[in-house]
Amino acid sequence: MIKAPLFISLLAMTGIIAVRYLAASCFFAWVTSKIRPGQYSKQSKQIRKEIYWSLMSAAIYGIPAGFVGWGWQHHGWTQIYEDFSAMPLWYAPLSILLYLLAHDTWFYWTHRWMHQPKWFRIAHAVHHESRPPTAWAAMSFHPIEAVTGAIVIPLLVFIIPIHVGMLGIVLAIMTIMGVTNHMGWELFPRWLVHGQLGKWVITASHHERHHQAYNCNYGLYFRHWDRLCGTDQGLGDWAKKRVGRSSAA
């Protein structure tokens, strides 16, 4: 039987993740409506599916997150700390980078695995049904894919020390980049996307290429794994129709 504090933590984390998704997606969908009116006008049915799969994913994400929250608060199992003096102050921003790099590595390789024809058909095809993706598509995953995404941050908090506030920043970056990379248009300015920073940091233009060609641009935050592994095919063409089929890189 699940103990009451654990059940409450599971329920709370599921609710928090669902609300975070809805709030972020709603905000950026609203931004889209103001800057690019009519962008999603013919995608109502697709958006309903994206919300359905995303809320399913939120429930899956809530299980390991709730377990971690319970273990941290009641048993001190994790490496999460609340007092900045517990670690050197310079470590706080470094921990954010370490989490993003670790998460990006996990995502790159699991994402490439999901593009093997068998697993694409079983699971990842759900995400690629969003053609073109919208601000609601960031968590639109089959449950199998949701599990691969749900476990990475909960695993990292047992390995890499992080202040609770810095963990909040990591989660905020994860949410914002997940949504903005799927908006179907480029939110960030040209000087960033096409400048030196854009050669290493992923925005919607880079991820758009993935949704066009399927077998490239697998990263989440950074482009270094795509560059190292020869799967970086640059930025997408917003005018190009989505074509291609699943394939292993």
HELIX and SHEET records of a PDB file:
HELIX    1   1 ALA A    4  ILE A   35  1                                  32    
HELIX    2   2 SER A   44  HIS A   75  1                                  32    
HELIX    3   3 PHE A   84  ALA A   86  5                                   3    
HELIX    4   4 TYR A   91  MET A  114  1                                  24    
HELIX    5   5 PRO A  117  TRP A  119  1                                   3    
HELIX    6   6 PHE A  120  HIS A  124  3                                   5    
HELIX    7   7 ALA A  125  HIS A  128  1                                   4    
HELIX    8   8 PRO A  143  ALA A  150  1                                   8    
HELIX    9   9 VAL A  152  LEU A  156  1                                   5    
HELIX   10  10 VAL A  164  THR A  180  1                                  17    
HELIX   11  11 ARG A  190  VAL A  193  1                                   4    
HELIX   12  12 LEU A  197  LYS A  199  5                                   3    
HELIX   13  13 ALA A  204  ALA A  213  1                                  10    
HELIX   14  14 HIS A  224  CYS A  229  1                                   6    
SHEET    1   A 2 ILE A  80  TYR A  81  0                                        
SHEET    2   A 2 ILE A 162  HIS A 163  1                                        
END                                                                             
